């Protein structure tokens, strides 16, 4: 059998203070994006633009002028 502590042991009633009035652990500070993450995004966008130019535009021209 597992023993349970009495109902009133180590239980604190929640306070009515708001996060604003308490003022701790509620401050969020943004961090800079690391250079390698920026590089990954840059490479992704270069690939995406190149892909659209090389494959999507020529395929659209064929589909528009010669529909199936």
N, CA, C and O atoms as a MOPAC input file, in Angstrom:
PM7 MOZYME 1SCF
protein

 N      0.83200 1    -1.18000 1     0.00000 1
 C      0.00000 1     0.00000 1     0.00000 1
 C      0.87700 1     1.24300 1     0.00000 1
 O      1.87700 1     1.30900 1     0.71500 1
 N      0.50600 1     2.19700 1    -0.78400 1
 C      1.25500 1     3.44800 1    -0.81100 1
 C      0.65300 1     4.41800 1     0.18600 1
 O     -0.56300 1     4.58000 1     0.28500 1
 N      1.54100 1     5.05100 1     0.91200 1
 C      1.07600 1     6.02800 1     1.89100 1
 C      1.01300 1     7.39400 1     1.24300 1
 O      1.94100 1     7.80900 1     0.54800 1
 N     -0.05300 1     8.06800 1     1.46800 1
 C     -0.21500 1     9.41700 1     0.94900 1
 C     -0.09100 1    10.40000 1     2.10000 1
 O     -0.56200 1    10.12600 1     3.20300 1
 N      0.53900 1    11.54300 1     1.85500 1
 C      0.65500 1    12.53300 1     2.93100 1
 C     -0.71300 1    13.10700 1     3.27300 1
 O     -1.63600 1    13.04100 1     2.46100 1
 N     -0.84500 1    13.65900 1     4.44800 1
 C     -2.12700 1    14.27500 1     4.82200 1
 C     -2.50900 1    15.38600 1     3.85000 1
 O     -1.65200 1    15.94900 1     3.16800 1
 N     -3.76200 1    15.68500 1     3.79600 1
 C     -4.28400 1    16.62400 1     2.80200 1
 C     -3.67100 1    18.01100 1     2.91000 1
 O     -3.52500 1    18.68500 1     1.89100 1
 N     -3.31000 1    18.45800 1     4.09100 1
 C     -2.80400 1    19.81700 1     4.24600 1
 C     -1.28800 1    19.92800 1     4.21100 1
 O     -0.76200 1    21.03000 1     4.36300 1
 N     -0.57800 1    18.84800 1     4.01900 1
 C      0.88500 1    18.87000 1     4.09500 1
 C      1.50100 1    19.43300 1     2.82100 1
 O      1.18600 1    18.98300 1     1.71900 1
 N      2.37700 1    20.41600 1     2.97500 1
 C      3.14700 1    21.00600 1     1.86600 1
 C      2.28500 1    21.49100 1     0.70700 1
 O      2.70600 1    21.40400 1    -0.44700 1
 N      1.14400 1    21.97500 1     0.97800 1
 C      0.31600 1    22.54300 1    -0.08100 1
 C      0.15200 1    24.02200 1     0.20300 1
 O     -0.28600 1    24.42700 1     1.27900 1
 N      0.51200 1    24.80900 1    -0.78100 1
 C      0.38700 1    26.25400 1    -0.64400 1
 C     -0.78600 1    26.73100 1    -1.47900 1
 O     -0.99600 1    26.26300 1    -2.59800 1
 N     -1.52800 1    27.63900 1    -0.94400 1
 C     -2.64400 1    28.17100 1    -1.71700 1
 C     -2.09500 1    29.12500 1    -2.77500 1
 O     -1.16000 1    29.87600 1    -2.49700 1
 N     -2.64900 1    29.10700 1    -3.95700 1
 C     -2.16400 1    30.00700 1    -5.00500 1
 C     -2.43300 1    31.45900 1    -4.63200 1
 O     -3.50300 1    31.79500 1    -4.12300 1
 N     -1.46000 1    32.30400 1    -4.88900 1
 C     -1.63500 1    33.71700 1    -4.55000 1
 C     -2.38900 1    34.42700 1    -5.66100 1
 O     -2.42500 1    33.96600 1    -6.80200 1
 N     -2.98100 1    35.53600 1    -5.31700 1
 C     -3.77500 1    36.29600 1    -6.27800 1
 C     -2.92800 1    37.30500 1    -7.03300 1
 O     -3.46100 1    38.09700 1    -7.81100 1
 N     -1.60400 1    37.29200 1    -6.81400 1
 C     -0.73300 1    38.24700 1    -7.50300 1
 C     -0.65000 1    37.92200 1    -8.98800 1
 O     -0.60700 1    36.75900 1    -9.39000 1
 N     -0.63000 1    38.95500 1    -9.77000 1
 C     -0.48800 1    38.75200 1   -11.20800 1
 C      0.98900 1    38.69700 1   -11.56500 1
 O      1.84700 1    39.02000 1   -10.74400 1
 N      1.27600 1    38.29300 1   -12.77500 1
 C      2.65900 1    38.22800 1   -13.24500 1
 C      3.28200 1    39.61900 1   -13.27800 1
 O      4.47700 1    39.76800 1   -13.02100 1
 N      2.49300 1    40.62700 1   -13.58900 1
 C      3.00900 1    42.00100 1   -13.63100 1
 C      3.43000 1    42.46400 1   -12.23700 1
 O      4.50000 1    43.05100 1   -12.07600 1
 N      2.60500 1    42.20700 1   -11.24600 1
 C      2.94200 1    42.67200 1    -9.90800 1
 C      4.06000 1    41.83900 1    -9.29200 1
 O      4.84600 1    42.34800 1    -8.49200 1
 N      4.13200 1    40.58300 1    -9.65400 1
 C      5.19400 1    39.73100 1    -9.12700 1
 C      6.53900 1    40.15400 1    -9.70800 1
 O      7.51000 1    40.32700 1    -8.97200 1
 N      6.59500 1    40.31900 1   -11.02700 1
 C      7.75000 1    40.89500 1   -11.68200 1
 C      8.98600 1    40.03300 1   -11.76200 1
 O     10.07300 1    40.57000 1   -11.97500 1
 N      8.88700 1    38.75400 1   -11.60700 1
 C     10.07500 1    37.91700 1   -11.75700 1
 C      9.77300 1    36.73000 1   -12.65600 1
 O      8.65100 1    36.22300 1   -12.69100 1
 N     10.78300 1    36.30100 1   -13.37300 1
 C     10.70100 1    35.17700 1   -14.29800 1
 C      9.70500 1    35.40800 1   -15.42800 1
 O      9.22500 1    34.45000 1   -16.03500 1
 N      9.39500 1    36.65200 1   -15.71400 1
 C      8.45500 1    36.93500 1   -16.79200 1
 C      9.02300 1    37.93500 1   -17.78500 1
 O      8.27600 1    38.55500 1   -18.54200 1
 N     10.31700 1    38.09100 1   -17.78600 1
 C     10.97300 1    39.00000 1   -18.70900 1
 C     11.62500 1    38.17400 1   -19.80200 1
 O     12.48800 1    37.34100 1   -19.52600 1
 N     11.22100 1    38.39700 1   -21.02200 1
 C     11.75500 1    37.64100 1   -22.14100 1
 C     12.68400 1    38.53400 1   -22.94600 1
 O     12.31200 1    39.63800 1   -23.34400 1
 N     13.87900 1    38.05400 1   -23.18000 1
 C     14.88700 1    38.79700 1   -23.92100 1
 C     15.17300 1    38.02100 1   -25.19100 1
 O     15.40800 1    36.81300 1   -25.15500 1
 N     15.15100 1    38.71100 1   -26.29700 1
 C     15.41900 1    38.01500 1   -27.55600 1
 C     16.91500 1    37.82600 1   -27.72600 1
 O     17.71600 1    38.60100 1   -27.20400 1
 N     17.27500 1    36.80400 1   -28.45100 1
 C     18.67300 1    36.50000 1   -28.72600 1
 C     18.95800 1    36.71500 1   -30.19800 1
 O     18.06200 1    36.62400 1   -31.03700 1
 N     20.21100 1    36.99900 1   -30.50400 1
 C     20.60700 1    37.15800 1   -31.90100 1
 C     20.63500 1    35.79700 1   -32.56800 1
 O     20.96300 1    34.78800 1   -31.94400 1
 N     20.28600 1    35.78400 1   -33.84200 1
 C     20.34800 1    34.54800 1   -34.61500 1
 C     21.81500 1    34.28700 1   -34.94800 1
 O     22.50300 1    35.19300 1   -35.41800 1
 N     22.30800 1    33.07100 1   -34.71600 1
 C     23.71000 1    32.77900 1   -35.01700 1
 C     24.00300 1    32.91800 1   -36.50900 1
 O     23.10400 1    32.79600 1   -37.34100 1
 N     25.26400 1    33.17500 1   -36.83700 1
 C     25.66100 1    33.40800 1   -38.22400 1
 C     25.41000 1    32.18500 1   -39.08700 1
 O     25.04900 1    32.31900 1   -40.25600 1
 N     25.59700 1    30.99100 1   -38.52900 1
 C     25.42100 1    29.78900 1   -39.34300 1
 C     23.95200 1    29.54100 1   -39.67200 1
 O     23.64800 1    28.95700 1   -40.71100 1
 N     23.04200 1    29.97100 1   -38.81400 1
 C     21.61600 1    29.84800 1   -39.12600 1
 C     21.25300 1    30.82900 1   -40.22900 1
 O     20.47200 1    30.50200 1   -41.12300 1
 N     21.81400 1    32.02500 1   -40.16900 1
 C     21.59800 1    32.99600 1   -41.25400 1
 C     22.14500 1    32.46300 1   -42.57300 1
 O     21.52800 1    32.64000 1   -43.62300 1
 N     23.30900 1    31.80700 1   -42.51600 1
 C     23.90200 1    31.22700 1   -43.71900 1
 C     23.01500 1    30.12600 1   -44.29500 1
 O     22.84300 1    30.03900 1   -45.51100 1
 N     22.45700 1    29.29500 1   -43.43700 1
 C     21.55500 1    28.23300 1   -43.90400 1
 C     20.33600 1    28.83800 1   -44.59200 1
 O     19.93000 1    28.37100 1   -45.65600 1
 N     19.74800 1    29.88100 1   -43.98800 1
 C     18.59900 1    30.53800 1   -44.61500 1
 C     18.98300 1    31.16500 1   -45.95300 1
 O     18.22600 1    31.07200 1   -46.91900 1
 N     20.13200 1    31.79100 1   -46.01500 1
 C     20.58400 1    32.40600 1   -47.26200 1
 C     20.75700 1    31.35400 1   -48.35100 1
 O     20.32500 1    31.56000 1   -49.48500 1
 N     21.38300 1    30.23200 1   -48.01500 1
 C     21.55300 1    29.15400 1   -48.99700 1
 C     20.20500 1    28.58300 1   -49.43100 1
 O     20.01400 1    28.25700 1   -50.60300 1
 N     19.28000 1    28.46400 1   -48.49700 1
 C     17.95200 1    27.97100 1   -48.84500 1
 C     17.27300 1    28.89000 1   -49.85300 1
 O     16.71700 1    28.41500 1   -50.84300 1
 N     17.31100 1    30.20800 1   -49.61500 1
 C     16.64100 1    31.14300 1   -50.51400 1
 C     17.33400 1    31.20900 1   -51.87100 1
 O     16.66900 1    31.37000 1   -52.89400 1
 N     18.65000 1    31.08800 1   -51.89200 1
 C     19.35000 1    31.04400 1   -53.18000 1
 C     18.91800 1    29.81200 1   -53.95600 1
 O     18.65600 1    29.89900 1   -55.15600 1
 N     18.84000 1    28.66400 1   -53.29000 1
 C     18.37900 1    27.43900 1   -53.94200 1
 C     16.93500 1    27.58100 1   -54.42100 1
 O     16.61700 1    27.18000 1   -55.54000 1
 N     16.06400 1    28.14100 1   -53.59300 1
 C     14.64900 1    28.26100 1   -53.95400 1
 C     14.45900 1    29.15400 1   -55.17400 1
 O     13.69300 1    28.81400 1   -56.07600 1
 N     15.14300 1    30.28400 1   -55.21100 1
 C     15.02100 1    31.19300 1   -56.35800 1
 C     15.59800 1    30.54600 1   -57.60800 1
 O     15.00300 1    30.63700 1   -58.68200 1
 N     16.73800 1    29.89900 1   -57.48200 1
 C     17.33500 1    29.21300 1   -58.62900 1
 C     16.45100 1    28.09800 1   -59.15300 1
 O     16.33600 1    27.91300 1   -60.36500 1
 N     15.82900 1    27.35700 1   -58.25900 1
 C     14.93800 1    26.27000 1   -58.66100 1
 C     13.73500 1    26.81000 1   -59.42800 1
 O     13.35200 1    26.25800 1   -60.45900 1
 N     13.14800 1    27.88000 1   -58.92700 1
 C     11.98700 1    28.47200 1   -59.60000 1
 C     12.37600 1    28.97600 1   -60.98400 1
 O     11.64100 1    28.76600 1   -61.94900 1
 N     13.51600 1    29.63200 1   -61.08800 1
 C     13.94100 1    30.17400 1   -62.38100 1
 C     14.25900 1    29.05700 1   -63.36700 1
 O     13.89200 1    29.14600 1   -64.53900 1
 N     14.93500 1    28.00900 1   -62.91000 1
 C     15.37900 1    26.95800 1   -63.83400 1
 C     14.28100 1    25.96800 1   -64.20800 1
 O     14.25200 1    25.48700 1   -65.34100 1
 N     13.38100 1    25.65600 1   -63.28500 1
 C     12.41900 1    24.58800 1   -63.54400 1
 C     10.97000 1    25.05500 1   -63.63500 1
 O     10.23600 1    24.58300 1   -64.50400 1
 N     10.54200 1    25.95400 1   -62.77700 1
 C      9.13000 1    26.32500 1   -62.76700 1
 C      8.76600 1    27.22500 1   -63.93700 1
 O      7.77300 1    26.96900 1   -64.61700 1
 N      9.54000 1    28.26500 1   -64.18800 1
 C      9.20300 1    29.18100 1   -65.27700 1
 C      9.19100 1    28.49500 1   -66.64200 1
 O      8.23900 1    28.70500 1   -67.39400 1
 N     10.19200 1    27.68600 1   -67.00700 1
 C     10.11300 1    26.99800 1   -68.30300 1
 C      8.93000 1    26.03400 1   -68.39100 1
 O      8.30100 1    25.92200 1   -69.44300 1
 N      8.62400 1    25.34300 1   -67.30000 1
 C      7.49100 1    24.41800 1   -67.31900 1
 C      6.17600 1    25.17400 1   -67.45400 1
 O      5.26500 1    24.70300 1   -68.13400 1
 N      6.06100 1    26.33200 1   -66.82300 1
 C      4.84200 1    27.13200 1   -66.95200 1
 C      4.66100 1    27.64200 1   -68.37900 1
 O      3.54000 1    27.68300 1   -68.88600 1
 N      5.74700 1    28.02600 1   -69.02100 1
 C      5.64500 1    28.49600 1   -70.40000 1
 C      5.12200 1    27.39400 1   -71.31000 1
 O      4.29400 1    27.64700 1   -72.18500 1
 N      5.59800 1    26.18600 1   -71.10800 1
 C      5.13400 1    25.06400 1   -71.93400 1
 C      3.67400 1    24.76500 1   -71.63700 1
 O      2.89200 1    24.54400 1   -72.56200 1
 N      3.29100 1    24.75200 1   -70.37200 1
 C      1.91500 1    24.43500 1   -70.00500 1
 C      0.93500 1    25.51000 1   -70.45900 1
 O     -0.19200 1    25.19200 1   -70.84000 1
 N      1.34200 1    26.77000 1   -70.42700 1
 C      0.43800 1    27.84900 1   -70.82700 1
 C      0.25100 1    27.86200 1   -72.34300 1
 O     -0.86800 1    28.03800 1   -72.82400 1
 N      1.33000 1    27.67900 1   -73.09700 1
 C      1.22600 1    27.73400 1   -74.55800 1
 C      0.69000 1    26.44700 1   -75.15900 1
 O      0.12100 1    26.46800 1   -76.25000 1
 N      0.86000 1    25.32700 1   -74.46700 1
 C      0.45300 1    24.03400 1   -75.01400 1
 C     -0.26500 1    23.23200 1   -73.92500 1
 O      0.30900 1    22.28700 1   -73.38400 1
 N     -1.51000 1    23.59100 1   -73.59500 1
 C     -2.20600 1    22.90200 1   -72.50100 1
 C     -2.46200 1    21.43100 1   -72.84300 1
 O     -2.58500 1    21.08800 1   -74.01900 1
 N     -2.54400 1    20.57400 1   -71.84700 1
 C     -2.75300 1    19.13700 1   -72.10200 1
 C     -4.10300 1    18.81300 1   -72.68500 1
 O     -4.39900 1    17.64600 1   -72.94400 1

